[in-house]
Amino acid sequence: MEAAIKKLDGHFDKGEIAADKQAQYEQAKANYQEAMSEHESTMNELDQLAGSVTGEAYSMAEAVSKMPLYGAITAAQFESWDDIKQQYKVAMVTVWSPKQEEMIRALLSGEAMTLPKGKQNLADYIRSQDWSTATGGRKFRDSSGNFHILGIAASPVGSSSSSERKARGIAELMARKQVATALYADVAAYEKAEQAMTTMSSSGGKDVSIAAESFTSELSQSIENRAVQGLSKRFGRRVTHPLSGQDIYVSIYSIDTSSVVNARLMQASQYQTKVLDIQSQQQLKGTKDGLDQSVRIAESSKAVYNQAEREAASSNRVVPPVATQQPVKQQVPVQNTQGTATSGAYTGGGNADAEDAFGW
């Protein structure tokens, strides 16, 4: 295998690989020994400083700088890992220019801005880049002359599906924040240096002085009470970070001149529709409340009931009959004095003396 590799690379020497590994081992061993030596020295000093404090000295200096910064956009980012020093470093290049500030002003005001056309559209540009080591903001000019600001953010993904959902949510929120930061951020720089010295009496009768220094540096960007219109999600994918091998979820959001204009037009249209919707709902609610009120009035009113009761009473009144009866005529045989039957009429309606009257 060594001979085969040498045909491809004449400078190959497996001894160099072993030498690199040995150098790394020796460096790690030296770091450990140095740390142990410092630890032992510190413990010995603590044992010796058994007396009281005889004097103290203290000084401090601070510097604060703060201003709004529009148009500062990250142009490039670099990452590195040093195996020997065990150091991970990130370098970012941020650029500001009057032209970039003018572009930001156009975005904030929603004004159309004519720029030279670029070489790619936004979709092709995103597909052509490796976003596994990118964070922060980027600017891009597409093939139509639109000016875009991109916000890129990443979050580590674990082994579970819930961790991926969490990483996606964090990355998307941070990507939107990166766009807002490029537009509106107020930048503050803070530095603080402190020096202190304490003099203590030791158990041997000699004074021992201990000096310490600290330095704090902080660069912050703040955004508060800002509305961002026209944001769109452009990219979201699970990728592998090349240096650490860690799976991460990368999200990209963007804003551009045309999307801001369209967002404002859409906002105005949506609010007009909202007003019409409210008016329509009020009309429907007023109509229903009026109908409900008429039902309640009808239920509580007795006028119709009383009128109906009076009409029913007058049309269905019962009149008692007169106490007389009409005579009923019947044909009955009557016997005459000569003994022959003749016809006659019977009246009286059941008179008691009928038999006597008819000779029965």
Helices and strands as residue ranges (DSSP letters): H 2-8, H 14-48, E 53-68, E 73-82, E 87-95, H 98-109, H 122-127, E 136-141, E 147-156, H 161-184, E 186-201, E 207-222, E 232-240, E 247-256, H 257-300, H 303-315, E 330-335, E 341-346, H 354-358
